[in-house]
Amino acid sequence: MDKNMLAGLEGLPEEDKARMSSMIDHLQLRDRCFNDCVDNFTRKALQKQEETCVMRCAEKFLKHSMRVGLRFAELNSQAATQD
């Protein structure tokens, strides 16, 4: 799944678009962290190092997303005051 899917949802209300975007972000995070951290499929449960890796990956992704969002808000605010 990618963000291009949202382009086909033009008729949806903004709230639904935001919900879809959030779900897509969640799926991308899950796929990325799983693919980066899990490489042993001999057990049903994650091994300790795999679990730690997934947690760190998710935390890193969320911190990055928050920082990007804050920076975007800062730039938006600056642009609004310059008009």
Backbone bond lengths (Angstrom), bond angles and torsions (degrees), N, CA, C in turn:
res aa  C-N    CA-C-N  psi(-1)  N-CA   C-N-CA  omega(-1)  CA-C   N-CA-C  phi
1 M - - - 1.454 - - 1.524 109.26 -
2 D 1.311 115.19 145.18 1.451 118.25 175.56 1.518 110.55 -143.87
3 K 1.316 114.96 174.87 1.464 121.27 -176.25 1.523 112.07 -64.85
4 N 1.325 118.56 -19.78 1.461 120.63 179.09 1.525 111.78 -63.67
5 M 1.318 117.13 -20.64 1.458 120.38 176.96 1.517 110.79 -62.04
6 L 1.334 117.28 -32.75 1.460 121.12 -178.34 1.516 112.02 -66.20
7 A 1.313 117.55 -24.81 1.463 120.69 -179.14 1.526 110.77 -62.86
8 G 1.304 118.34 -31.39 1.449 121.93 179.99 1.516 114.01 -82.33
9 L 1.312 117.40 0.80 1.460 121.65 -176.73 1.521 111.95 -108.43
10 E 1.320 116.54 33.64 1.460 121.35 -174.16 1.519 113.19 -59.19
11 G 1.326 118.31 -32.30 1.455 121.47 -176.10 1.521 114.25 -77.51
12 L 1.319 117.30 -10.09 1.460 120.19 -177.83 1.524 111.52 -77.24
13 P 1.325 116.50 152.05 1.469 119.65 173.81 1.530 110.53 -64.33
14 E 1.320 116.30 156.92 1.471 121.36 -177.84 1.528 111.59 -57.79
15 E 1.322 117.21 -36.53 1.465 120.57 -179.39 1.529 110.81 -61.87
16 D 1.320 116.63 -41.77 1.465 120.76 178.59 1.525 111.30 -68.39
17 K 1.325 116.88 -38.04 1.468 120.33 176.78 1.522 110.17 -62.62
18 A 1.340 116.36 -42.59 1.466 120.47 179.25 1.525 110.51 -63.83
19 R 1.324 116.58 -40.24 1.466 120.73 178.94 1.529 110.42 -63.84
20 M 1.320 117.12 -43.90 1.465 121.12 178.25 1.524 110.91 -62.91
21 S 1.321 116.77 -42.86 1.460 120.89 178.77 1.523 110.63 -61.13
22 S 1.321 116.58 -41.58 1.457 121.24 178.63 1.525 111.23 -63.48
23 M 1.318 116.99 -41.90 1.464 120.27 178.73 1.526 111.06 -65.35
24 I 1.311 117.01 -39.79 1.464 120.54 178.81 1.524 109.93 -64.29
25 D 1.335 117.24 -42.88 1.464 120.69 177.11 1.523 110.82 -59.75
26 H 1.328 116.57 -43.34 1.465 121.26 179.68 1.529 110.61 -61.41
27 L 1.321 116.75 -44.92 1.465 120.41 -179.88 1.525 111.51 -64.29
28 Q 1.324 116.85 -39.79 1.462 119.94 178.70 1.526 110.56 -65.65
29 L 1.330 116.80 -40.66 1.463 121.01 177.56 1.518 110.02 -61.83
30 R 1.321 116.47 -47.98 1.463 120.93 -179.68 1.523 111.17 -59.24
31 D 1.316 116.91 -48.25 1.463 120.76 -178.99 1.518 111.70 -63.08
32 R 1.314 116.09 -45.20 1.465 119.65 -177.54 1.522 111.51 -63.42
33 C 1.328 116.89 -49.31 1.462 119.67 -177.86 1.528 111.41 -67.16
34 F 1.317 117.29 -39.41 1.462 119.98 178.53 1.520 110.33 -62.96
35 N 1.312 117.16 -47.68 1.467 120.70 -178.34 1.520 112.20 -65.15
36 D 1.331 117.32 -34.68 1.463 120.73 179.98 1.525 112.75 -75.71
37 C 1.328 117.55 -30.37 1.463 120.37 -168.52 1.525 115.64 -108.49
38 V 1.304 117.79 -27.95 1.466 119.97 -173.07 1.524 109.43 -106.06
39 D 1.320 114.62 119.55 1.462 118.80 179.86 1.529 112.44 -135.63
40 N 1.314 116.58 2.27 1.452 120.87 -179.29 1.528 108.58 -118.82
41 F 1.309 116.74 116.47 1.462 120.96 -176.39 1.529 111.96 -111.65
42 T 1.340 116.55 29.42 1.458 120.05 -179.61 1.522 112.21 -87.49
43 R 1.336 118.27 -8.37 1.465 122.50 179.69 1.519 109.92 -128.63
44 K 1.325 114.84 157.68 1.463 119.82 177.41 1.521 111.16 -75.51
45 A 1.317 116.80 -34.50 1.467 121.80 -177.03 1.528 110.09 -99.19
46 L 1.323 114.83 156.53 1.463 119.62 176.02 1.518 110.00 -69.34
47 Q 1.327 115.96 145.11 1.450 119.88 171.80 1.523 108.08 -77.15
48 K 1.312 116.98 162.79 1.469 121.33 -174.77 1.527 111.63 -57.35
49 Q 1.331 118.11 -45.17 1.467 119.75 -178.44 1.524 111.55 -67.42
50 E 1.328 117.19 -33.26 1.462 120.29 176.67 1.525 110.50 -67.48
51 E 1.317 116.14 -43.43 1.464 120.95 179.12 1.526 110.80 -62.03
52 T 1.325 116.46 -43.78 1.467 120.98 178.29 1.521 110.56 -62.66
53 C 1.312 116.98 -42.92 1.464 121.76 179.45 1.525 111.07 -61.69
54 V 1.331 117.26 -44.74 1.464 121.06 179.80 1.521 110.24 -62.75
55 M 1.328 117.25 -43.71 1.471 120.83 179.80 1.527 110.97 -62.44
56 R 1.323 117.08 -45.08 1.472 120.45 179.16 1.525 111.24 -64.37
57 C 1.310 116.32 -41.07 1.463 121.22 178.98 1.524 110.22 -61.24
58 A 1.324 116.73 -46.57 1.469 120.84 -179.47 1.527 110.82 -64.08
59 E 1.333 117.38 -43.82 1.466 120.83 178.80 1.524 110.94 -61.30
60 K 1.319 115.97 -43.92 1.464 121.00 179.63 1.530 111.02 -61.88
61 F 1.323 116.34 -44.79 1.458 121.46 179.46 1.528 110.84 -62.19
62 L 1.334 116.91 -45.20 1.463 120.65 -178.53 1.527 111.58 -66.67
63 K 1.330 117.33 -40.69 1.470 120.04 177.21 1.526 110.72 -62.63
64 H 1.315 115.78 -41.92 1.466 120.25 178.58 1.530 110.41 -63.24
65 S 1.321 116.63 -45.24 1.465 120.85 179.74 1.523 111.29 -61.47
66 M 1.327 116.63 -41.40 1.463 120.25 178.44 1.518 110.80 -64.19
67 R 1.313 117.12 -42.59 1.465 121.06 -179.44 1.523 110.75 -64.58
68 V 1.310 117.03 -43.04 1.463 120.80 178.22 1.526 109.81 -62.24
69 G 1.336 116.90 -43.31 1.460 120.71 178.29 1.518 112.40 -61.69
70 L 1.332 116.76 -43.05 1.465 120.67 178.45 1.522 111.18 -64.59
71 R 1.306 116.21 -42.29 1.469 120.02 179.69 1.524 110.66 -65.11
72 F 1.314 116.91 -40.75 1.455 120.88 177.27 1.526 110.19 -61.60
73 A 1.327 117.02 -42.21 1.465 120.92 178.35 1.528 110.77 -63.57
74 E 1.333 117.16 -40.06 1.469 120.99 177.56 1.523 110.63 -61.43
75 L 1.320 116.29 -47.19 1.463 120.32 -179.59 1.527 111.21 -64.80
76 N 1.318 116.80 -38.75 1.458 121.28 177.30 1.524 110.80 -62.49
77 S 1.315 115.90 -43.02 1.462 121.60 179.81 1.524 110.71 -64.45
78 Q 1.316 117.14 -42.83 1.465 121.34 178.61 1.521 110.88 -63.88
79 A 1.309 116.95 -41.54 1.463 120.75 179.84 1.528 110.57 -65.30
80 A 1.323 116.92 -36.91 1.464 120.79 -179.75 1.527 111.27 -68.30
81 T 1.328 117.66 -35.86 1.467 120.39 -179.44 1.521 111.72 -77.04
82 Q 1.320 117.87 -22.45 1.461 120.78 179.79 1.520 111.97 -81.03
83 D 1.323 117.66 -18.10 1.471 120.90 -179.26 1.461 111.30 -75.25
